[in-house]
Amino acid sequence: MSMKNQTLVSEIVLLGFQNLHNFKIPLFSLFLLIYIMTVWENVLIIVLMSASWNLQSPMYFFLQQLSACDFLESTIIVPILLQTLIYDKVVLSIVNCMIQFSFFSATEVFECLLLAVMSYDRYVAICIPLRYTSIMSHRVCVTLMFVSLLLSLIAVLVIANIMATLQFCDKNTINHFFCDFFPIVELSCSDTYLVHIDIMLQVIPVIFIPFILIIVSYICIAHAILKIVSNTGRQKAFSTCSSHLAVVSIFYGALTAVYVVPPREESQTIGKVLSLLYTVVTPLVNPLIYSLRSKDIRDVLQRVLNRLHKSLNHQH
């Protein structure tokens, strides 16, 4: 993806959030704390689900993949965001900027596909409970995860190949805290009409088809829940998918706000704040939503904490 031979500009300047003045250190501290908590939460979920036999169901297997995806996404975005806060800007080579965009795109596409797979898992659990174990076997879950990963990598290779055709002439400043699609394309001096069309044709299948599958799954789930006679049964069925529904709403809500209705030039700050929602806040809240809603996760965590407490007391 080397572009130096065909462009006049070889570096990209990320401005991040400008004119923060006295808020610079407090915001740096806040985002650093959020990043530490995000890493801690997601690594904890990955470790708990790998170590505990109680958390080996398909739902927790997919949640483990979601945590890994959130961890990667946060690690791709937040370190550079922190640099822009301290130094007011960060200088990246065009190649590194494109690499960041590609890795970020891969995590976004994978999360779209994974959320669709998780909604199918909830559909089978609620609508076809007697066949759940046979349909959602471990082999099927691993296959679905690898297919999602493969599709996301193919989509990103295609997108990266399209982006590599862009040329950058005189402008090299991006008013954003990471290398995102619209800021990069706006910076280019190439004719970007075909790039927009190509990206739309690539992105619509990998973002909107999973979204349609999620909607169809939840229509079927709602229909099945309404058939349940007892209120307790309805509440139990709904509680098994409410966490996933909350995560889907946050993720697709922010994604739609940023990419489907991109902010105009005069409201770039709103765009950056919305981008924070799905690049920084979502990886933080996803584990909280799932762990607070799941009694199994809370029980396993409590047992681990009790063991640690006993071992510390034993040492003293």
C-alpha positions in Angstrom: 0.0 0.0 0.0 3.0 2.3 -0.4 1.8 5.6 -1.8 4.8 7.9 -1.7 5.7 7.4 -5.3 2.3 8.7 -6.5 1.6 11.5 -4.0 3.1 14.8 -3.1 2.1 14.4 0.6 3.6 11.7 2.6 2.3 12.5 6.1 -1.1 13.1 7.7 -1.6 15.4 10.6 -4.4 14.4 13.0 -5.7 17.5 15.0 -7.9 15.7 17.5 -9.8 18.1 19.7 -8.6 21.6 19.4 -8.7 24.6 21.9 -9.2 22.5 25.0 -7.0 24.8 27.2 -7.6 23.9 30.8 -9.6 20.7 29.9 -6.6 19.0 28.2 -5.2 17.2 31.3 -8.7 16.3 32.8 -9.8 14.8 29.4 -6.5 13.0 29.0 -6.9 11.5 32.5 -10.5 10.6 31.7 -9.7 8.8 28.4 -6.7 7.1 29.9 -8.9 5.8 32.8 -11.6 4.7 30.2 -8.9 2.8 28.2 -7.5 1.1 31.3 -11.0 0.0 32.4 -11.9 -1.1 28.9 -8.8 -3.3 28.7 -9.3 -4.7 32.2 -13.0 -5.5 31.6 -12.6 -7.1 28.3 -9.5 -9.2 29.3 -11.4 -10.2 32.4 -14.3 -11.5 30.4 -12.0 -13.4 28.0 -10.2 -15.0 30.9 -13.3 -15.9 32.9 -15.0 -17.5 29.9 -11.9 -19.4 28.9 -11.4 -20.7 32.5 -15.0 -21.4 33.7 -17.0 -24.5 32.7 -20.2 -22.6 33.6 -19.6 -20.0 30.8 -19.1 -22.4 27.8 -22.5 -21.9 26.1 -22.6 -20.4 22.6 -23.8 -17.0 23.9 -20.7 -16.7 26.1 -18.4 -18.0 23.3 -19.7 -15.1 21.1 -19.4 -12.7 23.9 -15.8 -13.7 24.4 -15.2 -12.8 20.7 -17.0 -9.5 21.1 -14.7 -8.7 24.1 -11.6 -9.5 22.0 -13.0 -7.2 19.2 -13.7 -4.4 21.6 -10.3 -4.7 23.1 -8.6 -4.5 19.7 -10.8 -1.5 18.6 -10.0 0.4 21.7 -6.3 -0.3 21.4 -6.3 0.8 17.7 -8.0 4.2 18.5 -7.3 5.4 22.1 -3.5 5.6 22.2 -3.4 8.0 19.2 -6.4 9.9 20.7 -4.4 10.4 23.9 -1.4 11.7 21.9 -3.6 14.3 20.1 -4.8 15.5 23.5 -1.3 16.0 24.9 0.5 17.3 21.8 -2.5 19.0 20.1 -1.8 16.9 17.0 -0.2 13.6 15.8 1.8 13.2 12.6 1.4 9.8 10.9 2.7 8.6 7.5 0.0 8.0 4.9 0.8 4.3 5.1 0.3 4.2 8.9 -2.9 6.2 8.6 -4.3 3.7 6.1 -3.2 0.8 8.3 -5.1 2.3 11.2 -8.1 2.8 9.1 -7.9 -0.8 7.8 -7.6 -2.4 11.2 -10.4 -0.2 12.6 -12.6 -1.1 9.6 -11.9 -4.8 10.2 -13.1 -4.6 13.9 -16.2 -2.7 12.9 -17.2 -5.1 10.1 -16.4 -8.1 12.4 -18.6 -6.6 15.1 -21.5 -6.1 12.7 -21.3 -9.7 11.6 -20.8 -11.0 15.2 -23.9 -9.1 16.4 -25.9 -10.7 13.6 -24.6 -14.2 14.6 -25.4 -13.5 18.3 -29.0 -12.4 17.3 -29.4 -15.8 15.4 -28.1 -17.6 18.6 -30.8 -15.8 20.7 -33.5 -16.7 18.0 -32.6 -20.4 18.1 -32.5 -20.3 22.0 -36.0 -18.7 22.3 -37.8 -19.9 19.1 -36.4 -23.5 18.8 -35.2 -24.3 22.3 -35.5 -28.1 22.0 -33.0 -28.1 19.1 -30.7 -25.4 20.5 -27.9 -27.7 21.5 -27.8 -29.6 18.2 -28.1 -26.4 16.0 -25.6 -24.3 18.0 -23.0 -26.9 18.5 -19.4 -25.8 19.4 -18.3 -26.7 15.8 -21.1 -24.5 14.3 -20.2 -21.6 16.7 -16.5 -21.8 15.7 -17.4 -22.0 12.0 -19.7 -18.9 12.3 -17.0 -17.0 14.1 -14.3 -17.9 11.5 -16.7 -17.1 8.6 -17.4 -13.7 10.1 -13.7 -13.0 10.6 -12.9 -14.1 7.0 -15.7 -11.9 5.5 -14.5 -8.9 7.5 -10.9 -9.4 6.3 -12.0 -9.7 2.7 -14.2 -6.6 3.0 -11.3 -4.6 4.5 -8.8 -5.8 1.8 -11.3 -4.6 -0.9 -11.8 -1.2 1.0 -8.0 -0.8 1.5 -7.4 -1.5 -2.2 -9.9 1.2 -3.2 -8.4 3.7 -0.7 -4.9 3.0 -2.0 -5.9 4.6 -5.3 -6.4 8.0 -3.7 -3.8 10.7 -4.2 -2.9 13.5 -1.7 -1.5 16.7 -3.1 -1.4 19.7 -0.9 -3.7 19.3 2.1 -2.5 16.9 4.9 -4.5 18.0 7.9 -7.4 15.9 9.3 -9.7 17.5 11.9 -10.3 14.2 13.7 -8.7 12.0 16.3 -8.2 8.9 14.0 -7.9 8.1 10.3 -11.6 7.6 9.4 -13.2 7.2 5.9 -14.8 10.6 5.3 -11.8 12.7 6.6 -9.3 10.7 4.5 -11.5 11.0 1.3 -12.1 14.7 1.9 -8.3 15.2 2.1 -7.6 13.6 -1.3 -7.2 15.5 -4.5 -8.4 12.5 -6.6 -11.8 12.3 -8.0 -13.6 10.7 -5.1 -17.0 10.1 -6.7 -16.1 6.5 -7.8 -14.4 5.9 -4.4 -17.7 6.8 -2.6 -19.7 4.5 -4.9 -17.2 1.6 -4.6 -17.1 1.9 -0.8 -21.0 2.1 -0.6 -21.3 -1.1 -2.7 -18.8 -2.9 -0.4 -20.1 -1.6 2.9 -23.8 -1.9 2.4 -23.7 -5.8 2.3 -21.4 -6.1 5.3 -23.3 -3.6 7.5 -26.9 -3.6 6.4 -27.4 -7.3 5.6 -26.4 -8.2 9.2 -28.7 -5.4 10.5 -31.6 -6.8 8.5 -30.8 -10.3 9.9 -30.8 -8.8 13.4 -34.2 -7.2 12.8 -35.7 -10.4 11.4 -34.4 -12.4 14.3 -35.9 -10.0 16.8 -39.3 -9.9 15.0 -39.4 -13.7 15.3 -38.2 -13.5 19.0 -40.9 -10.9 19.8 -43.5 -13.1 18.1 -42.4 -16.2 20.2 -42.3 -14.2 23.5 -45.8 -12.9 22.9 -47.0 -16.5 22.6 -45.7 -17.3 26.1 -48.6 -17.4 28.5 -46.9 -16.7 31.8 -45.5 -13.3 32.7 -42.5 -15.0 34.4 -41.7 -16.9 31.2 -42.0 -13.8 29.1 -39.6 -11.9 31.4 -37.1 -14.7 31.4 -37.2 -15.0 27.6 -36.8 -11.3 27.1 -34.0 -11.0 29.7 -31.8 -13.5 27.7 -31.7 -11.1 24.7 -32.1 -7.6 26.3 -28.3 -7.2 26.8 -27.7 -8.0 23.1 -30.5 -5.6 22.1 -28.9 -2.8 24.1 -25.5 -3.4 22.5 -27.0 -3.5 19.0 -28.9 -0.2 19.6 -25.8 1.7 20.8 -23.5 0.3 18.1 -25.8 0.8 15.1 -27.2 4.1 16.5 -23.7 5.6 16.6 -22.7 4.0 13.3 -25.8 5.4 11.5 -25.3 8.9 13.0 -21.6 9.0 11.8 -21.7 7.2 8.4 -25.2 7.3 7.1 -25.9 10.9 8.1 -22.3 12.3 8.2 -22.1 15.7 9.9 -21.5 18.8 7.7 -18.3 20.8 7.8 -19.6 23.2 10.4 -20.6 20.4 12.8 -17.4 18.4 12.7 -17.2 18.5 16.5 -20.5 16.7 16.7 -19.1 14.0 14.4 -16.0 13.6 16.6 -18.2 13.3 19.7 -20.4 10.7 18.0 -17.2 8.8 16.9 -16.1 8.7 20.5 -19.4 7.0 21.3 -18.6 3.8 19.3 -14.8 3.9 19.4 -14.2 4.6 23.1 -17.5 4.4 25.0 -19.0 1.2 23.4 -16.0 -1.0 24.1 -16.2 0.2 27.7 -20.0 -0.4 28.2 -20.4 -3.7 26.3 -18.8 -5.8 29.0 -20.7 -3.9 31.7 -24.1 -4.4 30.0 -23.4 -8.2 29.6 -21.8 -8.8 33.0 -24.4 -6.8 35.0 -27.3 -8.6 33.2 -25.7 -12.1 33.5 -26.1 -13.9 36.8 -23.7 -16.6 35.5 -20.9 -14.1 35.0 -21.5 -12.4 38.3 -21.4 -15.8 40.1 -18.2 -16.9 38.4 -16.6 -13.5 39.2 -17.7 -13.8 42.8 -16.2 -17.2 43.2 -12.9 -16.0 41.7 -12.8 -13.0 44.1 -13.6 -15.3 47.1 -10.7 -17.6 46.1 -8.4 -14.6 45.9 -9.6 -13.4 49.2 -9.0 -16.8 50.9 -5.5 -17.1 49.3 -4.5 -13.6 50.5 -5.8 -14.4 54.0 -3.9 -17.7 54.0 -0.7 -15.9 53.1 -1.1 -13.5 56.0 
